[in-house]
Amino acid sequence: MDLALTELQQEIDASVRKVCAQFPDSYWHDCDERARFPEEFYAAMAAAGWLGITMPQELGGAGLGVTEAAIMMHAVSSSGGAQAAASSIHINLFGPHAIVVHGTPEQKKRWLEPLIKGDEKACFGVTEPDAGLDTTSITTFARKVNGGYRVSGRKMWTSTAQEAHKILLLTRTTSKADSRRPTEGMTLFYSDLDRKKIEVKRIKKLGRNAVDSNATFIDDYFVPDADRIGEEGKGFHYLLDSLNPERILVGIEAIGIGRDALSRAAKICARACGVRSPNREESRHPTSIGRELDLPGVGLLDVHARRVPLRPRPALRRGSERGQVPVGSRRLRCSDARRAHPWWHGLCP
Ligand SMILES: Cc1cc2nc3c(=O)[nH]c(=O)nc-3n(C[C@H](O)[C@H](O)[C@H](O)COP(=O)(O)OP(=O)(O)OC[C@H]3O[C@@H](n4cnc5c(N)ncnc54)[C@H](O)[C@@H]3O)c2cc1C
C-alpha cells in the first residue's frame, strides 16, 4: 500500500506548519497559564483559509476530505500547541458536517460562511451528565411551541462554550421510552449560544486550559424552527456525519502530540549527550530513550488501520542495513524511531 503523501497533501502539511510556526512555545504556555483562548492563532488559521478545509467550495471552503483534514490537524498538534491548538479549531472541521450534509441552502449560507471566515465559533452540545457514550439516553428535551421549540436540559464537557457564538445541540423531541428505537426521537439544532439565557459554567481541569470545558445549563430556552437541522426525530443519524470523521481527527491529533514529544525528547537527549550523528547516538548510548519509545510505530499502525496516509517518503522499510525495523512491533530502536518520524525525513521543521 502506498502511503506517500501527494503533492497537495505535502503542501497542506507545509502551509499549516508555516502558520503554526508563528506561535512559539511561550505563546502556548501563556495561553494555558492564563486560561486564555488562543484568539490570535484562531484568527491566523482563519485568515489562511484553514477553518474551511472541509466546507463546501461554493461557500468559501476547500471542499476537501477527512485525509486532508487529518494531515492538517496532525501538523497543528505536532507544532508545539498540542491539544490546545488542536482543540481551538477542531470543532470547525467536522462538527458542522451535519449542516454540510443535511442543512438547507439557506442554513448552510447563514451558518457555514461565518465559521469559515472565523467570524463565529461553534460548540458541540451532545454529552450529558448521565449520557456520555450512551448518547441515546440524553434527556435534554425540545418541546414544540409556536414557531419553534422550548429546550431544557444539561450538557456536560461542552468545549469552547465560553467563546462560542453557536451551539450544535442534540435534544430529544420524543422520549426514549416512547420512541420506536433508541436512536429515533432525537432532533438536532444549531442555534445561538446566548450566555445571558444559557448558563455556561467552566469546569476546572488539569490541562488544556487555553480551551475551556463547561457544564451547560439550558432552561426553557427558545430555539426557532429555522434552527432545526433536517427533520424532527432524525437528529442522531445526522449527528453521525459529524461524529464519525471527527473521531479520526481526535486519533491523529494524539499521534501528532506524541510525535512532537518524541522529537523534543530526542533533541534534548542528543544535546545532552553531545550526539552529532544518529549512528553515534545509538552506539554510544545503547539504553537511550529511543529504545523505549514505540510511538511512531503505534502511529503508523493507526494510520494504516484508518488508511489515512500520513507517512512521508521514503517508506518505512522492513529490514535494513542496521537490523530490524519491526513494522507491527511495539518496540522500535532509536534509529527506527527516527526512520519513522517525519522530522527525520525533513517533512517537519
Ligand atoms: C476535555 C473534554 C472535552 C470534551 N468536549 C466535549 C464537547 O465539546 N461536546 C460534547 O458533547 N462532549 C464533550 N466531551 C465529552 C466526551 O465526548 C465524553 O467524555 C464521552 O462521550 C464519554 O462520555 P463519559 O465521559 O460520560 O464516559 P462514559 O460514557 O461514562 O464512559 C466511561 C467508560 O465506561 C465505558 N462504558 C460506558 N458505558 C458502558 C457500558 N454500557 N458497558 C461497558 N462499558 C461502558 C466506556 O467505554 C468508557 O470507557 C468532552 C470530554 C472531555 C474530557
The ligand as an SDF file (V2000), in Angstrom:
LIG
                    3D

 53 58  0  0  0  0  0  0  0  0999 V2000
  -11.7600   17.6160   27.7090 C   0  0  0  0  0  0  0  0  0  0  0  0
  -13.0650   17.0880   27.1910 C   0  0  0  0  0  0  0  0  0  0  0  0
  -13.7390   17.7960   26.2170 C   0  0  0  0  0  0  0  0  0  0  0  0
  -14.9740   17.3530   25.7400 C   0  0  0  0  0  0  0  0  0  0  0  0
  -15.6670   18.1130   24.8370 N   0  0  0  0  0  0  0  0  0  0  0  0
  -16.9360   17.7830   24.5230 C   0  0  0  0  0  0  0  0  0  0  0  0
  -17.7450   18.6450   23.7240 C   0  0  0  0  0  0  0  0  0  0  0  0
  -17.3050   19.6900   23.2600 O   0  0  0  0  0  0  0  0  0  0  0  0
  -19.0260   18.2920   23.4930 N   0  0  0  0  0  0  0  0  0  0  0  0
  -19.5700   17.1380   23.9690 C   0  0  0  0  0  0  0  0  0  0  0  0
  -20.7320   16.8750   23.7190 O   0  0  0  0  0  0  0  0  0  0  0  0
  -18.8250   16.2730   24.7300 N   0  0  0  0  0  0  0  0  0  0  0  0
  -17.5390   16.5870   25.0180 C   0  0  0  0  0  0  0  0  0  0  0  0
  -16.7680   15.7400   25.7940 N   0  0  0  0  0  0  0  0  0  0  0  0
  -17.3840   14.5340   26.2740 C   0  0  0  0  0  0  0  0  0  0  0  0
  -16.8110   13.2850   25.6790 C   0  0  0  0  0  0  0  0  0  0  0  0
  -17.2350   13.1470   24.3710 O   0  0  0  0  0  0  0  0  0  0  0  0
  -17.3220   12.2060   26.6330 C   0  0  0  0  0  0  0  0  0  0  0  0
  -16.3700   12.1820   27.6680 O   0  0  0  0  0  0  0  0  0  0  0  0
  -17.5100   10.9050   26.0120 C   0  0  0  0  0  0  0  0  0  0  0  0
  -18.6570   10.9470   25.2150 O   0  0  0  0  0  0  0  0  0  0  0  0
  -17.6140    9.8300   27.0490 C   0  0  0  0  0  0  0  0  0  0  0  0
  -18.6230   10.0970   27.9780 O   0  0  0  0  0  0  0  0  0  0  0  0
  -18.3520    9.9540   29.5600 P   0  0  0  0  0  0  0  0  0  0  0  0
  -17.1490   10.7430   29.9130 O   0  0  0  0  0  0  0  0  0  0  0  0
  -19.6260   10.2580   30.2790 O   0  0  0  0  0  0  0  0  0  0  0  0
  -17.9740    8.4410   29.7440 O   0  0  0  0  0  0  0  0  0  0  0  0
  -18.9220    7.1980   29.9580 P   0  0  0  0  0  0  0  0  0  0  0  0
  -19.9880    7.1350   28.9320 O   0  0  0  0  0  0  0  0  0  0  0  0
  -19.3600    7.1730   31.3990 O   0  0  0  0  0  0  0  0  0  0  0  0
  -17.8970    6.0370   29.7090 O   0  0  0  0  0  0  0  0  0  0  0  0
  -16.7930    5.8140   30.6060 C   0  0  0  0  0  0  0  0  0  0  0  0
  -16.2040    4.4650   30.3260 C   0  0  0  0  0  0  0  0  0  0  0  0
  -17.1690    3.4520   30.6010 O   0  0  0  0  0  0  0  0  0  0  0  0
  -17.3570    2.6350   29.4390 C   0  0  0  0  0  0  0  0  0  0  0  0
  -18.7830    2.3080   29.3310 N   0  0  0  0  0  0  0  0  0  0  0  0
  -19.8070    3.1860   29.3040 C   0  0  0  0  0  0  0  0  0  0  0  0
  -20.9760    2.5140   29.2140 N   0  0  0  0  0  0  0  0  0  0  0  0
  -20.6700    1.2090   29.1570 C   0  0  0  0  0  0  0  0  0  0  0  0
  -21.4500    0.0190   29.0520 C   0  0  0  0  0  0  0  0  0  0  0  0
  -22.7930    0.0420   28.9750 N   0  0  0  0  0  0  0  0  0  0  0  0
  -20.8000   -1.1460   29.0280 N   0  0  0  0  0  0  0  0  0  0  0  0
  -19.4460   -1.2090   29.1120 C   0  0  0  0  0  0  0  0  0  0  0  0
  -18.6610   -0.1080   29.2180 N   0  0  0  0  0  0  0  0  0  0  0  0
  -19.2640    1.0760   29.2390 C   0  0  0  0  0  0  0  0  0  0  0  0
  -16.8970    3.4690   28.2460 C   0  0  0  0  0  0  0  0  0  0  0  0
  -16.4350    2.6650   27.1880 O   0  0  0  0  0  0  0  0  0  0  0  0
  -15.7800    4.2680   28.8550 C   0  0  0  0  0  0  0  0  0  0  0  0
  -14.5560    3.6010   28.7950 O   0  0  0  0  0  0  0  0  0  0  0  0
  -15.5180   16.1480   26.2470 C   0  0  0  0  0  0  0  0  0  0  0  0
  -14.8260   15.4180   27.2020 C   0  0  0  0  0  0  0  0  0  0  0  0
  -13.6160   15.8760   27.6730 C   0  0  0  0  0  0  0  0  0  0  0  0
  -12.9090   15.0850   28.7440 C   0  0  0  0  0  0  0  0  0  0  0  0
  1  2  1  0
  2  3  1  0
  2 52  2  0
  3  4  2  0
  4  5  1  0
  4 50  1  0
  5  6  2  0
  6  7  1  0
  6 13  1  0
  7  8  2  0
  7  9  1  0
  9 10  1  0
 10 11  2  0
 10 12  1  0
 12 13  2  0
 13 14  1  0
 14 15  1  0
 14 50  1  0
 15 16  1  0
 16 17  1  0
 16 18  1  0
 18 19  1  0
 18 20  1  0
 20 21  1  0
 20 22  1  0
 22 23  1  0
 23 24  1  0
 24 25  2  0
 24 26  1  0
 24 27  1  0
 27 28  1  0
 28 29  2  0
 28 30  1  0
 28 31  1  0
 31 32  1  0
 32 33  1  0
 33 34  1  0
 33 48  1  0
 34 35  1  0
 35 36  1  0
 35 46  1  0
 36 37  1  0
 36 45  1  0
 37 38  2  0
 38 39  1  0
 39 40  1  0
 39 45  2  0
 40 41  1  0
 40 42  2  0
 42 43  1  0
 43 44  2  0
 44 45  1  0
 46 47  1  0
 46 48  1  0
 48 49  1  0
 50 51  2  0
 51 52  1  0
 52 53  1  0
M  END
$$$$
